[in-house]
Amino acid sequence: MQKWREDSRWNWPAFVFGGYWLLYRGMYLYLLLYLVAGSLAINIVGSLLYAGSGSTFSGGMAATLVTVYIAVKIGLAITANTLYLQHAKRKINALYQRYPSDNDIREEKIVLAGETSLYIPIALAVLPLLIAIVFGAFTYLHYYQQVQTEIRQLQP
């Protein structure tokens, strides 16, 4: 609550970690909106630049796309505290409606609802690495079998 009282407009974890911060806070709908908005912005700018450049990719185009990506991250960092406050208020209001007369259970549920989770962000950060390892292993196996087949064919 002190962050909101201070009217803090910048959230460093949201800027640095982006969607992973949203996952950590359990803000799944906001994550979806962040991913869609970021993808749309980058794709629209990228397609406009690509169409205007005569179908060639350049360093300037890459710099522009990185700038758009950073702008999306800045937008999240600026709005993150407000989004999280709205998210928390919605959860608390839902618990007040669910447990209108039992203060002890309601307070316990509010504490549980406010807990964060590192499991999902870590799993989603490790998932691409695992996919790359499996893909690499299958690719290696495929090339290994091709080489072995060619070696067998060359032997008398």
Sequence and secondary structure as in RCSB ss.txt:
>XXXX:A:sequence
MQKWREDSRWNWPAFVFGGYWLLYRGMYLYLLLYLVAGSLAINIVGSLLYAGSGSTFSGGMAATLVTVYIAVKIG
LAITANTLYLQHAKRKINALYQRYPSDNDIREEKIVLAGETSLYIPIALAVLPLLIAIVFGAFTYLHYYQQVQTE
IRQLQP
>XXXX:A:secstr
 HHHHTT    HHHHHHTHHHHHHTT HHHHHHHHHHHHHHHHHHHHHHHHHTTS   HHHHHHHHHHHHHHHHH
HHHHHHHHHHHHHHHHHHHHHHHSSS HHHHHHHHHHHT   SHHHHHHHHHHHHHHHHHHHHHHHHHHHHHHHH
HHHH  
